[in-house]
Amino acid sequence: MSPSFALQVLIHERLSAAPAVTALVPARDITDRHGRPARFPSITFGEGREYPLGGVKRDSARVSFDLHVWTDTPGTRDAKLIVDAARRALRDAPWEADGHAVLDLRFEGARYLPDPGATDITHGVLTLDAFMIELEDA
């Protein structure tokens, strides 16, 4: 399994199992889809990037993810609460992601934007960055 997909699966599992996250976003609304979701609030997997770290170890990678947070309430308050809950749910390390050791998972930042098509929808973007090594026995 690619490091990017392995990390995505692990992040989905962590967010869906975190009571602080699911109190704000139902687990069924944490999905891998593009564009504005059908239900609010929700978290969707967005852009991902995967880079080799050949200087560290041949089977290592840096993986970056954007998680998109969507709310249908005015202002940024709810989106910020969801981003904070997700960030906290993902900060425990080290962990394994289907044949890969996640050496470091960092919160790189968040931004909050009004949706240009609807004044009552807020779109937050949470950026995560991970360093991963493929395990020998995988």
N, C-alpha and C positions, 0 to 999 in steps of 0.2 A: 504494500500500500504506500502511496506517495506520502512524504512527510506532511504536505499541506492537507491532504484529505484526512490523514490520521489525526492531525491536530484539530481539524474541524469537527470530527466525530467526538473527540474528547471534550472540546469546548461545549458542544451541544449537550452532551451528557451532564457536564458540570452545571451548566445554566439551568437545564430542565430539572435537576435534582436539588437546586438551591432554594430553600423556602423564601429567602429574602427576594429572590428574583421572581419566583412564581407567585408571590403575593402581589406583584405588580404586573406581570405578564404571564398569562396561562402557558403552560409548557407546550400545548398544541400550537401556540403562536410564535414559537421559536423555530424558524424554518430556514431552508435554503431556497430562496426564490429571489427574483429580481423585480425591481419596480415597487411602487406603492402597494402595500398589502391590502387585502380585503377586510381584515379586522384590525382593530386598534384596542389597546396597545399591542405592539409586536416587536420582535427582534428578528432581523434577517441577516444571513451571511452575505457579505458583499464582496468587494474586490479582495483578491488574494495574490500574494507574490511569493515566489520561492526562489532562493538563490543558493548556489553551492558554496560551501565553505571549505574548499579543497585544501587551504593552508592549515586548517585545524585537523581535519581527518577527511579522508576521501568520501566517506558516507555520511557527511554532515550537511546540514542545511540551515539557512535562516529563512523563517516563514513569517510573513506579515499578513494580517487580516484586518479588514474593516468590518465591524458589526454595525448594522444600521438599526437604530431605535426609532420607532414611529409611535406618536401619540396623537390623539385627536382632541386634545385640550389646549386652550389658548396659552401662549407663553411657553417657556422652556422648563418650568419646574418639574413636571412629571418625567420628561426625557432625562433630565439630570439625575433624578432619583433612580431611574432604571439603569443608567450608565454606572452610577456609583454601586448599585447592588451587583451588577455584572462584574465590575472590576474587582470587588471584594470576593466574589465567588471564585474568581480565577487566580487569586494571588498566591494560593498555597502551592508550593513546589518543593522538591522535585516530583515529577510524575512521569508515567509512561503512556504513550499513545500508540497502540497497535504496532509494536515492533520498533518503536523509536523512544529514546529517552529525551524528555523535554528538559533541557538543562537550565533554561531561563525563559520565563514568560514575562514580558514587560508591558506595562500600560504606557503607550507612547503618546496618548493624548485623546482629546475629544473635542468635537465642535458641534454646535447646535444651529440649525438653519430653519427658517420658516419655509414651508413648502410653497413654491411659487404658484401652484395651481389651486391652493385652498388656504385661506387665512387661518383656519382653525387646526391645521395639521403642523406638528413640529417633527423635524427629522434630525436625529442626533447620529453622529458617526463616532464610534469608539475604535481606535486603532491599537492593535496588539502586535507585538513582535516577539518571536520565539527563536531560540537556538536549539537545534535538535540533532541527535546522532542516532543513526540506525544501529540497532542492537545486533550483536554478532549472531545470536541464536534465532533471529527472526526469519 
